[in-house]
Amino acid sequence: MKLRRRSFFAIIFGSLMAFLLLPFNKNSFEDSVKKIEGERISLPPPRLKGDVSLEEAIFLRRSKREYLNKPIKLEDLSQLLWAAQGITEPALWVGLRSSPSAGGLYPLEIYVAVREGGVIGLKAGVYHYDPYTHTIIKRVEGDVSKDLRIACVDQEWVEKANVNIIFTAVIERSSKKYGSRAWQYIFQESGHSAQNVYLQATVLGLGGTVIGAFIEEEIQRILSTNELPVYVMPIGPIK
């Protein structure tokens, strides 16, 4: 019996040491990092305390499609993007984020289309959010809100919103582990992330809605990407 117990602990100890001595899997990290060149703009650091409780934010959350004609602050945009996919705890490979991901593979990418005059101090255009540096990188110059409205089958609140947060997915990040089930996980993850944005917008006194009706190819053209569009989320100030 003692010999078996010693053998068992020897196997466990050996397995643990082998795991600890594994080299850093650089490829796994690089697969989850979107490399985009362009003008990079630093965002204000996210605030971790607000004036509205989680319970109150859940109670007040509504889909809003009418927005006031006034700009939002860059600090507000920073909070929204951080809520969507921000890093909440650094980790060895990709870092832990504000919303869960199957296998920690994080297939979602976040873009934001800013309307002319939509955000104080930020030019109109399409930006990509980099959660690792909490920055945005300009992808497209100019106001694309009209094109985005047309791509979203003429939903007028898309054009009137200050910003449209657009969720896309790099399917291969999840499918390499989960195969065809990756699709299911990606859609679940986009829901987790969008709900975070809903609640954060509520806390900031902003409103928004989620849109799943759009022409995928047109969204890809506007963003200049071949990633899978999953959600479009117009957001703006409300009464």
C-alpha positions as YAML, in Angstrom:
chain: A
units: angstrom
residues:
- id: 1
  name: MET
  ca: [0.00, 0.00, 0.00]
- id: 2
  name: LYS
  ca: [2.83, 2.42, 0.96]
- id: 3
  name: LEU
  ca: [4.62, 1.64, -2.31]
- id: 4
  name: ARG
  ca: [1.50, 2.43, -4.33]
- id: 5
  name: ARG
  ca: [1.00, 5.66, -2.43]
- id: 6
  name: ARG
  ca: [4.60, 6.70, -3.04]
- id: 7
  name: SER
  ca: [4.25, 5.88, -6.74]
- id: 8
  name: PHE
  ca: [1.07, 7.94, -6.91]
- id: 9
  name: PHE
  ca: [2.69, 10.99, -5.32]
- id: 10
  name: ALA
  ca: [5.77, 10.57, -7.52]
- id: 11
  name: ILE
  ca: [3.58, 10.67, -10.63]
- id: 12
  name: ILE
  ca: [1.70, 13.74, -9.37]
- id: 13
  name: PHE
  ca: [4.93, 15.54, -8.45]
- id: 14
  name: GLY
  ca: [6.53, 14.68, -11.79]
- id: 15
  name: SER
  ca: [3.50, 15.90, -13.72]
- id: 16
  name: LEU
  ca: [3.41, 19.15, -11.76]
- id: 17
  name: MET
  ca: [7.10, 19.82, -12.36]
- id: 18
  name: ALA
  ca: [6.71, 19.08, -16.07]
- id: 19
  name: PHE
  ca: [3.86, 21.59, -16.27]
- id: 20
  name: LEU
  ca: [5.81, 24.28, -14.43]
- id: 21
  name: LEU
  ca: [8.81, 23.80, -16.68]
- id: 22
  name: LEU
  ca: [6.82, 24.08, -19.90]
- id: 23
  name: PRO
  ca: [8.09, 26.91, -22.10]
- id: 24
  name: PHE
  ca: [5.89, 29.99, -22.52]
- id: 25
  name: ASN
  ca: [3.47, 29.31, -25.36]
- id: 26
  name: LYS
  ca: [4.17, 32.41, -27.42]
- id: 27
  name: ASN
  ca: [1.99, 31.23, -30.30]
- id: 28
  name: SER
  ca: [-1.08, 30.98, -28.07]
- id: 29
  name: PHE
  ca: [-0.57, 34.57, -26.98]
- id: 30
  name: GLU
  ca: [0.08, 35.87, -30.49]
- id: 31
  name: ASP
  ca: [-3.01, 34.10, -31.84]
- id: 32
  name: SER
  ca: [-5.16, 36.15, -29.45]
- id: 33
  name: VAL
  ca: [-3.54, 39.48, -30.27]
- id: 34
  name: LYS
  ca: [-4.72, 41.51, -33.23]
- id: 35
  name: LYS
  ca: [-1.80, 43.36, -34.80]
- id: 36
  name: ILE
  ca: [-3.00, 46.62, -36.34]
- id: 37
  name: GLU
  ca: [-0.82, 49.47, -37.50]
- id: 38
  name: GLY
  ca: [-1.99, 53.07, -37.42]
- id: 39
  name: GLU
  ca: [-2.40, 56.16, -35.31]
- id: 40
  name: ARG
  ca: [-2.67, 55.03, -31.68]
- id: 41
  name: ILE
  ca: [-4.59, 57.08, -29.12]
- id: 42
  name: SER
  ca: [-4.28, 56.44, -25.40]
- id: 43
  name: LEU
  ca: [-7.51, 56.21, -23.43]
- id: 44
  name: PRO
  ca: [-8.02, 57.49, -19.88]
- id: 45
  name: PRO
  ca: [-7.62, 54.68, -17.34]
- id: 46
  name: PRO
  ca: [-10.90, 52.98, -16.44]
- id: 47
  name: ARG
  ca: [-12.60, 53.87, -13.17]
- id: 48
  name: LEU
  ca: [-13.34, 50.95, -10.86]
- id: 49
  name: LYS
  ca: [-15.93, 52.74, -8.72]
- id: 50
  name: GLY
  ca: [-19.07, 54.56, -9.82]
- id: 51
  name: ASP
  ca: [-22.07, 56.35, -8.36]
- id: 52
  name: VAL
  ca: [-24.60, 53.66, -9.35]
- id: 53
  name: SER
  ca: [-24.72, 50.20, -7.79]
- id: 54
  name: LEU
  ca: [-24.72, 47.04, -9.90]
- id: 55
  name: GLU
  ca: [-28.24, 46.24, -8.70]
- id: 56
  name: GLU
  ca: [-29.50, 49.68, -9.73]
- id: 57
  name: ALA
  ca: [-27.80, 49.44, -13.13]
- id: 58
  name: ILE
  ca: [-29.50, 46.09, -13.78]
- id: 59
  name: PHE
  ca: [-32.85, 47.56, -12.73]
- id: 60
  name: LEU
  ca: [-32.46, 50.66, -14.94]
- id: 61
  name: ARG
  ca: [-31.04, 48.96, -18.04]
- id: 62
  name: ARG
  ca: [-33.16, 49.49, -21.14]
- id: 63
  name: SER
  ca: [-32.63, 49.46, -24.90]
- id: 64
  name: LYS
  ca: [-32.54, 53.11, -26.02]
- id: 65
  name: ARG
  ca: [-32.80, 54.30, -29.62]
- id: 66
  name: GLU
  ca: [-33.16, 58.07, -29.20]
- id: 67
  name: TYR
  ca: [-30.11, 60.17, -28.32]
- id: 68
  name: LEU
  ca: [-29.46, 63.79, -27.43]
- id: 69
  name: ASN
  ca: [-27.44, 65.84, -29.90]
- id: 70
  name: LYS
  ca: [-24.40, 66.44, -27.70]
- id: 71
  name: PRO
  ca: [-20.95, 64.85, -27.48]
- id: 72
  name: ILE
  ca: [-19.82, 62.32, -24.92]
- id: 73
  name: LYS
  ca: [-16.48, 62.45, -23.12]
- id: 74
  name: LEU
  ca: [-13.43, 60.39, -24.06]
- id: 75
  name: GLU
  ca: [-13.53, 59.06, -20.48]
- id: 76
  name: ASP
  ca: [-16.98, 57.61, -21.20]
- id: 77
  name: LEU
  ca: [-15.79, 55.88, -24.37]
- id: 78
  name: SER
  ca: [-12.85, 54.49, -22.40]
- id: 79
  name: GLN
  ca: [-15.23, 52.97, -19.82]
- id: 80
  name: LEU
  ca: [-17.46, 51.43, -22.50]
- id: 81
  name: LEU
  ca: [-14.57, 49.75, -24.32]
- id: 82
  name: TRP
  ca: [-13.03, 48.52, -21.08]
- id: 83
  name: ALA
  ca: [-16.40, 47.06, -20.06]
- id: 84
  name: ALA
  ca: [-16.59, 45.24, -23.39]
- id: 85
  name: GLN
  ca: [-13.18, 43.52, -23.40]
- id: 86
  name: GLY
  ca: [-10.82, 45.31, -21.04]
- id: 87
  name: ILE
  ca: [-8.02, 43.54, -19.18]
- id: 88
  name: THR
  ca: [-8.98, 43.09, -15.53]
- id: 89
  name: GLU
  ca: [-6.06, 40.92, -14.41]
- id: 90
  name: PRO
  ca: [-2.71, 40.43, -16.18]
- id: 91
  name: ALA
  ca: [-1.89, 36.77, -16.84]
- id: 92
  name: LEU
  ca: [0.96, 34.81, -18.40]
- id: 93
  name: TRP
  ca: [-0.59, 34.48, -21.84]
- id: 94
  name: VAL
  ca: [-3.45, 36.80, -22.77]
- id: 95
  name: GLY
  ca: [-4.68, 38.40, -19.56]
- id: 96
  name: LEU
  ca: [-8.09, 37.98, -17.97]
- id: 97
  name: ARG
  ca: [-10.82, 40.23, -19.33]
- id: 98
  name: SER
  ca: [-14.03, 41.89, -18.23]
- id: 99
  name: SER
  ca: [-16.18, 39.16, -19.81]
- id: 100
  name: PRO
  ca: [-15.65, 35.37, -19.91]
- id: 101
  name: SER
  ca: [-14.35, 33.42, -22.89]
- id: 102
  name: ALA
  ca: [-14.42, 29.67, -23.58]
- id: 103
  name: GLY
  ca: [-10.92, 28.32, -23.04]
- id: 104
  name: GLY
  ca: [-9.60, 31.85, -22.46]
- id: 105
  name: LEU
  ca: [-9.18, 32.20, -26.24]
- id: 106
  name: TYR
  ca: [-10.90, 35.59, -26.60]
- id: 107
  name: PRO
  ca: [-12.08, 35.50, -30.23]
- id: 108
  name: LEU
  ca: [-13.88, 38.85, -30.01]
- id: 109
  name: GLU
  ca: [-12.49, 42.07, -31.46]
- id: 110
  name: ILE
  ca: [-13.98, 45.47, -30.64]
- id: 111
  name: TYR
  ca: [-14.25, 48.39, -33.05]
- id: 112
  name: VAL
  ca: [-15.85, 51.79, -32.51]
- id: 113
  name: ALA
  ca: [-17.23, 54.04, -35.23]
- id: 114
  name: VAL
  ca: [-17.23, 57.64, -34.01]
- id: 115
  name: ARG
  ca: [-19.63, 60.16, -35.56]
- id: 116
  name: GLU
  ca: [-18.50, 63.70, -36.37]
- id: 117
  name: GLY
  ca: [-18.68, 65.59, -33.07]
- id: 118
  name: GLY
  ca: [-19.65, 62.42, -31.24]
- id: 119
  name: VAL
  ca: [-16.76, 62.32, -28.76]
- id: 120
  name: ILE
  ca: [-15.01, 65.38, -27.33]
- id: 121
  name: GLY
  ca: [-11.45, 65.61, -28.67]
- id: 122
  name: LEU
  ca: [-11.75, 62.60, -31.00]
- id: 123
  name: LYS
  ca: [-11.97, 62.83, -34.78]
- id: 124
  name: ALA
  ca: [-14.66, 60.96, -36.68]
- id: 125
  name: GLY
  ca: [-13.57, 57.57, -37.95]
- id: 126
  name: VAL
  ca: [-13.36, 53.86, -37.22]
- id: 127
  name: TYR
  ca: [-11.04, 52.74, -34.43]
- id: 128
  name: HIS
  ca: [-9.92, 49.34, -33.19]
- id: 129
  name: TYR
  ca: [-9.69, 48.75, -29.43]
- id: 130
  name: ASP
  ca: [-6.47, 47.23, -28.10]
- id: 131
  name: PRO
  ca: [-7.24, 45.85, -24.61]
- id: 132
  name: TYR
  ca: [-3.58, 45.09, -23.83]
- id: 133
  name: THR
  ca: [-2.58, 48.75, -23.95]
- id: 134
  name: HIS
  ca: [-6.05, 50.27, -23.45]
- id: 135
  name: THR
  ca: [-5.66, 52.30, -26.61]
- id: 136
  name: ILE
  ca: [-7.58, 52.76, -29.85]
- id: 137
  name: ILE
  ca: [-5.98, 52.58, -33.30]
- id: 138
  name: LYS
  ca: [-7.49, 54.48, -36.19]
- id: 139
  name: ARG
  ca: [-8.54, 52.21, -39.05]
- id: 140
  name: VAL
  ca: [-10.69, 54.48, -41.22]
- id: 141
  name: GLU
  ca: [-10.78, 58.28, -41.56]
- id: 142
  name: GLY
  ca: [-14.06, 60.18, -41.55]
- id: 143
  name: ASP
  ca: [-17.67, 59.75, -40.49]
- id: 144
  name: VAL
  ca: [-19.07, 56.36, -41.59]
- id: 145
  name: SER
  ca: [-22.34, 56.63, -39.64]
- id: 146
  name: LYS
  ca: [-24.50, 56.93, -42.76]
- id: 147
  name: ASP
  ca: [-22.86, 53.90, -44.40]
- id: 148
  name: LEU
  ca: [-23.26, 52.01, -41.14]
- id: 149
  name: ARG
  ca: [-26.96, 52.87, -40.98]
- id: 150
  name: ILE
  ca: [-27.46, 51.52, -44.51]
- id: 151
  name: ALA
  ca: [-25.49, 48.37, -43.62]
- id: 152
  name: CYS
  ca: [-27.81, 47.90, -40.62]
- id: 153
  name: VAL
  ca: [-30.84, 47.78, -42.95]
- id: 154
  name: ASP
  ca: [-31.58, 51.48, -42.52]
- id: 155
  name: GLN
  ca: [-31.99, 51.60, -38.73]
- id: 156
  name: GLU
  ca: [-31.83, 55.37, -38.23]
- id: 157
  name: TRP
  ca: [-30.55, 55.32, -34.62]
- id: 158
  name: VAL
  ca: [-27.27, 53.91, -35.93]
- id: 159
  name: GLU
  ca: [-26.57, 57.16, -37.78]
- id: 160
  name: LYS
  ca: [-27.74, 59.36, -34.89]
- id: 161
  name: ALA
  ca: [-25.68, 57.64, -32.19]
- id: 162
  name: ASN
  ca: [-22.46, 59.27, -30.99]
- id: 163
  name: VAL
  ca: [-20.60, 56.00, -31.33]
- id: 164
  name: ASN
  ca: [-21.32, 52.52, -32.61]
- id: 165
  name: ILE
  ca: [-19.44, 49.75, -30.86]
- id: 166
  name: ILE
  ca: [-19.01, 46.85, -33.27]
- id: 167
  name: PHE
  ca: [-18.24, 43.33, -32.10]
- id: 168
  name: THR
  ca: [-16.46, 40.99, -34.52]
- id: 169
  name: ALA
  ca: [-15.00, 37.52, -34.11]
- id: 170
  name: VAL
  ca: [-11.84, 35.78, -35.27]
- id: 171
  name: ILE
  ca: [-13.41, 32.33, -35.54]
- id: 172
  name: GLU
  ca: [-10.12, 30.44, -35.84]
- id: 173
  name: ARG
  ca: [-9.10, 31.38, -32.31]
- id: 174
  name: SER
  ca: [-11.92, 29.25, -30.92]
- id: 175
  name: SER
  ca: [-12.36, 26.66, -33.67]
- id: 176
  name: LYS
  ca: [-8.77, 25.42, -33.32]
- id: 177
  name: LYS
  ca: [-9.83, 23.98, -29.95]
- id: 178
  name: TYR
  ca: [-13.61, 23.59, -30.17]
- id: 179
  name: GLY
  ca: [-14.26, 22.91, -33.85]
- id: 180
  name: SER
  ca: [-17.81, 23.64, -34.97]
- id: 181
  name: ARG
  ca: [-18.91, 24.43, -31.40]
- id: 182
  name: ALA
  ca: [-16.81, 27.59, -31.63]
- id: 183
  name: TRP
  ca: [-19.74, 29.35, -33.27]
- id: 184
  name: GLN
  ca: [-21.97, 28.69, -30.27]
- id: 185
  name: TYR
  ca: [-19.34, 29.94, -27.84]
- id: 186
  name: ILE
  ca: [-18.64, 33.08, -29.89]
- id: 187
  name: PHE
  ca: [-22.29, 34.11, -29.88]
- id: 188
  name: GLN
  ca: [-22.53, 33.46, -26.15]
- id: 189
  name: GLU
  ca: [-19.42, 35.54, -25.51]
- id: 190
  name: SER
  ca: [-20.70, 38.45, -27.55]
- id: 191
  name: GLY
  ca: [-23.82, 38.46, -25.36]
- id: 192
  name: HIS
  ca: [-21.72, 38.55, -22.19]
- id: 193
  name: SER
  ca: [-19.67, 41.44, -23.54]
- id: 194
  name: ALA
  ca: [-22.64, 43.43, -24.84]
- id: 195
  name: GLN
  ca: [-24.44, 43.16, -21.49]
- id: 196
  name: ASN
  ca: [-21.36, 44.64, -19.82]
- id: 197
  name: VAL
  ca: [-21.57, 47.59, -22.22]
- id: 198
  name: TYR
  ca: [-25.30, 47.97, -21.54]
- id: 199
  name: LEU
  ca: [-24.70, 48.18, -17.79]
- id: 200
  name: GLN
  ca: [-21.71, 50.50, -18.12]
- id: 201
  name: ALA
  ca: [-23.69, 52.83, -20.40]
- id: 202
  name: THR
  ca: [-26.50, 52.90, -17.84]
- id: 203
  name: VAL
  ca: [-24.08, 53.91, -15.08]
- id: 204
  name: LEU
  ca: [-22.72, 56.72, -17.29]
- id: 205
  name: GLY
  ca: [-26.17, 58.10, -18.09]
- id: 206
  name: LEU
  ca: [-25.93, 56.87, -21.68]
- id: 207
  name: GLY
  ca: [-28.23, 54.61, -23.65]
- id: 208
  name: GLY
  ca: [-27.84, 52.07, -26.39]
- id: 209
  name: THR
  ca: [-29.25, 49.00, -28.05]
- id: 210
  name: VAL
  ca: [-27.90, 45.86, -29.70]
- id: 211
  name: ILE
  ca: [-28.37, 45.22, -33.40]
- id: 212
  name: GLY
  ca: [-28.05, 41.82, -35.03]
- id: 213
  name: ALA
  ca: [-29.73, 42.70, -38.33]
- id: 214
  name: PHE
  ca: [-27.08, 43.88, -40.77]
- id: 215
  name: ILE
  ca: [-25.38, 43.04, -44.04]
- id: 216
  name: GLU
  ca: [-22.19, 41.27, -43.00]
- id: 217
  name: GLU
  ca: [-20.22, 42.11, -46.13]
- id: 218
  name: GLU
  ca: [-21.01, 45.82, -45.77]
- id: 219
  name: ILE
  ca: [-19.90, 45.86, -42.13]
- id: 220
  name: GLN
  ca: [-16.66, 44.16, -43.14]
- id: 221
  name: ARG
  ca: [-16.14, 46.74, -45.88]
- id: 222
  name: ILE
  ca: [-16.71, 49.65, -43.50]
- id: 223
  name: LEU
  ca: [-14.32, 48.20, -40.92]
- id: 224
  name: SER
  ca: [-11.81, 47.09, -43.57]
- id: 225
  name: THR
  ca: [-11.67, 43.58, -42.08]
- id: 226
  name: ASN
  ca: [-12.62, 40.01, -42.97]
- id: 227
  name: GLU
  ca: [-13.63, 39.15, -39.40]
- id: 228
  name: LEU
  ca: [-17.17, 37.96, -38.66]
- id: 229
  name: PRO
  ca: [-19.46, 40.83, -37.57]
- id: 230
  name: VAL
  ca: [-21.53, 39.75, -34.57]
- id: 231
  name: TYR
  ca: [-23.13, 42.85, -33.05]
- id: 232
  name: VAL
  ca: [-23.51, 46.56, -33.70]
- id: 233
  name: MET
  ca: [-24.28, 48.65, -30.63]
- id: 234
  name: PRO
  ca: [-25.21, 52.34, -31.11]
- id: 235
  name: ILE
  ca: [-24.72, 54.44, -27.97]
- id: 236
  name: GLY
  ca: [-25.40, 58.07, -27.09]
- id: 237
  name: PRO
  ca: [-26.57, 60.42, -24.33]
- id: 238
  name: ILE
  ca: [-30.21, 60.17, -23.29]
- id: 239
  name: LYS
  ca: [-32.73, 62.31, -21.41]
...
